[in-house]
Amino acid sequence: MDFSLIPIPYYELDWEEQYEPLYGSPIDIPDNVILWRGYDKNYDAISNRFSYYSDKYIAMEYAKLNNRTLGRFVTTRKLRIIDIRFMKNILSIIIQINESYKYINDFSSTIISFGLCSLGHQILLLKDKYKNILANSSHDAITIKKGINNMISVYKKDNTIEQAGIRVAETSNDGVTMAFISELFKGIYDGFISPRLKTEFHVEKNESLSPELLLFHPKDSGIMILTETPNPLAILKISELLHNLHQLRIIQMEKDGDPLSIDFYEGGNKKLRKTVKSKSNQKSKTFTNQNNKDHYHNKY
């Protein structure tokens, strides 16, 4: 049999799928996955500068901007990708145990980008960072001011439990953040992935950020550009990748009729561990299939 005649399967991510977070392990994105970018023609399409990838329609919108073009790319090896919600926990701990002022600008930008503090403190950091910009009437100033004011409108300063910070993807600040974490995670992870996130800062985007995959060093990760789209494309769901390798933990309890719960994937191979049963009405189970919830996962 001539195996060269067998078509190679190509995949496209189901970007809008809402999947439970994975803690403790990377998500393995296979080879032959098609990725899209609306990239700046002043730079190489593939380099070791961090790059954002998304679905085709989001990339097409970015490609409409000045001096940009639509790029079609493909993975050529398995990528070790960290879930943004797990990455936030790692970054929080790194910042808490390292007090070097040499990294203060990187830390501040990262805290703002991923909301690694309370919402109230994030508002203060944003006001301080953009105080010079907010003094003028430029388009950037108006956009940032609307975002901060919208955050203030949902902030409840008298809450016993502090409100969590949110994702703030302001371009100039994100540039500092992504350059920092690209070096921080170099050789450990190829990048991070994020589902659609709810964020009150982005008023111009209806308080929603599109799903994205950021690769820290695309060239080293083996990303290649394609001149045409392979056909047919199979849809790849992140939840299916997680179900195959990891245990879905569902922690639940109830107090006076008020339920409390959280669902997440536990890192490590589920075939190598036994399911541990809780001694109380708090439950922890292994599931092989579960319908995805139709909601945002921005708070985990």
C-alpha positions in Angstrom: 0.0 0.0 0.0 1.3 3.4 -0.9 1.0 5.4 2.3 2.0 8.6 0.5 -1.5 8.6 -1.1 -3.3 8.7 2.3 -4.4 12.3 2.9 -2.9 13.9 6.0 -5.7 15.0 8.4 -5.7 18.8 9.1 -7.6 20.4 12.0 -9.1 23.7 13.0 -9.8 24.5 16.6 -13.4 25.1 17.8 -12.5 28.5 19.1 -15.9 29.3 20.6 -16.0 26.2 22.7 -16.2 26.8 26.5 -14.1 24.2 28.3 -13.2 23.7 31.9 -9.8 24.9 33.0 -6.8 22.5 33.2 -4.6 22.9 36.2 -1.2 21.2 36.6 -0.4 20.2 33.1 -0.1 21.7 29.6 -2.7 21.1 26.9 -1.1 19.2 24.0 -2.1 20.8 20.7 -1.2 18.3 17.9 0.5 18.9 14.6 -1.5 19.8 11.5 -3.7 22.4 13.2 -4.5 25.4 11.1 -4.1 28.8 12.8 -4.9 32.3 11.5 -3.3 35.7 12.0 -3.9 39.2 10.7 -0.2 40.2 10.9 1.9 43.4 10.2 3.7 43.2 6.9 6.6 45.2 8.3 7.6 42.0 10.2 8.3 38.5 9.2 5.2 36.3 9.1 7.1 33.8 11.4 9.7 34.8 13.9 10.5 34.3 17.5 8.5 37.4 18.5 5.4 36.4 20.4 2.3 36.2 18.1 -1.4 36.0 18.6 -3.5 33.5 16.6 -7.3 33.2 16.4 -10.0 31.9 14.1 -10.2 33.0 10.5 -12.9 35.6 10.9 -11.2 37.4 13.8 -7.9 37.4 11.9 -9.7 38.8 8.9 -10.8 41.8 10.9 -7.2 42.5 12.1 -6.0 42.1 8.5 -8.2 45.1 7.5 -6.0 47.4 9.6 -3.2 49.4 8.0 -0.4 47.5 6.5 -1.7 44.1 7.6 -2.5 40.9 5.8 -4.2 37.6 6.5 -1.9 34.7 7.2 -2.7 31.0 7.3 -0.3 28.9 9.5 0.0 25.3 10.6 1.5 23.5 13.6 4.2 20.9 12.6 4.7 19.3 16.0 2.9 18.9 19.3 2.7 22.2 21.2 2.8 22.4 25.0 0.1 25.1 25.7 -0.8 26.3 29.1 -4.4 27.3 30.0 -4.6 31.0 30.7 -6.4 30.3 34.0 -3.6 28.0 35.2 -1.0 30.4 34.0 -2.5 33.2 36.1 -2.0 31.2 39.2 1.6 30.5 38.4 2.2 34.2 37.6 0.6 35.3 40.9 2.9 33.1 42.9 6.0 34.2 41.0 5.2 37.8 41.7 4.4 37.2 45.3 7.7 35.5 46.1 9.9 37.7 44.1 10.2 41.3 45.2 13.0 42.5 42.9 12.5 46.1 41.8 14.4 45.2 38.6 11.2 43.5 37.4 8.7 46.0 38.8 7.6 47.3 35.3 7.2 43.7 34.1 5.3 42.7 37.2 3.0 45.8 37.1 2.2 45.2 33.4 1.5 41.5 34.0 -0.8 42.2 37.0 -2.8 44.7 34.9 -3.0 42.4 31.8 -4.3 39.3 33.7 -6.0 40.9 36.7 -3.6 39.3 39.2 -5.0 41.4 42.1 -8.4 42.6 43.3 -10.5 44.7 40.9 -10.1 47.7 43.1 -6.3 47.6 43.0 -6.4 46.9 39.3 -8.4 50.1 38.8 -5.8 52.1 40.8 -2.9 50.6 38.8 -4.7 51.5 35.5 -5.3 55.1 36.6 -1.6 55.4 37.6 -0.2 53.8 34.4 -2.3 55.9 32.0 -2.4 59.1 33.9 -0.5 61.0 31.2 -2.6 59.5 28.4 -5.9 60.2 30.2 -5.0 63.9 30.4 -5.6 64.3 26.6 -8.5 63.7 24.3 -7.0 61.2 21.9 -8.9 58.1 20.7 -6.7 55.9 23.0 -7.5 58.1 26.0 -11.2 58.0 25.3 -11.1 54.2 25.0 -9.1 53.6 28.1 -11.2 56.1 30.1 -14.4 54.3 29.1 -12.9 51.0 30.2 -11.8 52.2 33.6 -15.1 54.0 34.2 -17.0 50.8 33.3 -14.8 48.8 35.8 -15.6 51.4 38.5 -19.3 51.0 37.8 -19.2 47.3 38.7 -16.8 47.7 41.6 -18.3 47.2 45.1 -15.8 48.6 47.6 -17.7 47.3 50.6 -17.7 43.7 49.6 -16.4 41.3 52.3 -14.8 39.2 49.6 -12.7 41.2 47.1 -13.8 41.2 43.5 -11.2 39.5 41.3 -9.3 41.4 38.6 -10.1 41.0 34.9 -8.3 40.5 31.6 -7.2 43.9 30.2 -5.7 43.5 26.7 -4.6 47.1 26.1 -2.1 46.9 23.3 0.9 48.8 24.7 0.7 47.2 28.2 0.2 43.7 26.7 3.3 44.2 24.6 5.4 44.5 27.8 3.5 41.6 29.5 3.9 39.1 26.6 7.6 39.9 26.0 8.1 39.2 29.7 6.2 35.9 30.0 7.7 34.7 26.6 11.1 34.8 28.2 9.8 33.5 31.6 8.3 30.4 30.1 10.9 29.8 27.3 11.6 26.1 27.0 8.8 25.2 29.3 5.6 26.1 27.3 5.1 27.0 23.7 2.3 29.5 24.6 -1.0 29.9 26.3 -4.6 29.5 25.2 -7.7 31.4 26.3 -11.4 30.8 25.8 -13.7 33.8 25.2 -13.5 36.0 28.3 -15.8 38.5 29.8 -14.1 41.7 30.7 -15.7 45.0 31.7 -12.6 47.0 30.5 -13.3 46.4 26.8 -16.5 48.4 26.3 -15.7 48.7 22.6 -15.8 44.9 22.3 -19.1 44.5 24.2 -17.2 43.5 27.3 -15.9 40.4 25.6 -12.5 39.2 24.4 -12.2 36.7 21.6 -10.6 33.3 22.1 -6.9 33.4 21.4 -3.7 31.4 21.3 -0.5 33.2 21.9 2.8 31.5 21.0 5.9 32.8 22.8 8.4 31.8 20.1 6.5 30.7 16.9 9.7 29.9 14.9 11.1 27.7 17.6 7.7 26.1 18.0 7.8 24.9 14.3 5.0 27.1 13.0 4.9 27.2 9.2 2.9 29.3 6.8 0.5 27.7 4.2 -0.3 29.1 0.8 -3.7 27.4 0.7 -6.2 25.9 3.1 -6.2 22.1 3.2 -9.6 20.5 2.5 -11.3 18.9 4.3 -10.7 20.3 7.8 -11.7 18.4 10.9 -12.9 20.4 14.0 -10.7 19.9 17.0 -12.3 20.5 20.4 -10.0 21.3 23.4 -12.5 19.5 25.7 -11.9 16.3 23.7 -8.2 16.6 24.2 -8.7 17.1 27.9 -11.2 14.2 28.3 -8.7 11.8 26.8 -5.9 12.6 29.2 -7.2 14.2 32.3 -9.7 13.8 35.1 -12.6 16.2 35.3 -13.0 17.1 39.0 -16.4 18.4 40.1 -16.2 19.8 43.7 -19.7 20.4 45.1 -21.2 21.2 48.5 -24.4 22.7 49.7 -25.2 24.8 52.8 -28.8 25.6 53.7 -29.9 25.0 50.1 -27.2 27.2 48.7 -25.0 25.2 46.3 -21.2 25.8 45.9 -19.3 24.2 43.0 -16.3 24.4 40.7 -15.4 22.1 37.8 -11.8 21.8 36.5 -9.4 19.3 34.9 -6.7 17.9 37.1 -3.2 17.6 35.5 -1.6 14.2 35.0 -2.6 11.1 33.2 -6.0 9.9 34.5 -5.1 6.3 33.7 -2.3 6.4 36.3 -4.5 7.5 39.3 -7.5 6.4 41.2 -10.5 8.6 41.8 -10.6 9.8 45.4 -14.0 10.0 47.1 -14.7 12.7 49.5 -15.8 11.8 53.0 -18.4 14.5 53.2 -21.0 15.7 50.8 -18.2 17.4 48.8 -17.8 15.2 45.7 -14.8 14.6 43.4 -15.5 12.3 40.4 -14.0 11.2 37.1 -16.0 11.9 34.0 -15.4 10.8 30.5 -18.0 13.0 28.9 -19.9 16.1 29.9 -21.7 18.8 28.0 -19.9 22.1 28.0 -21.4 25.0 29.9 -22.5 28.0 27.9 -20.8 30.7 30.0 -17.6 32.6 30.4 -14.7 31.2 32.4 -13.0 34.4 33.3 -13.0 34.1 37.1 -10.9 30.9 37.5 
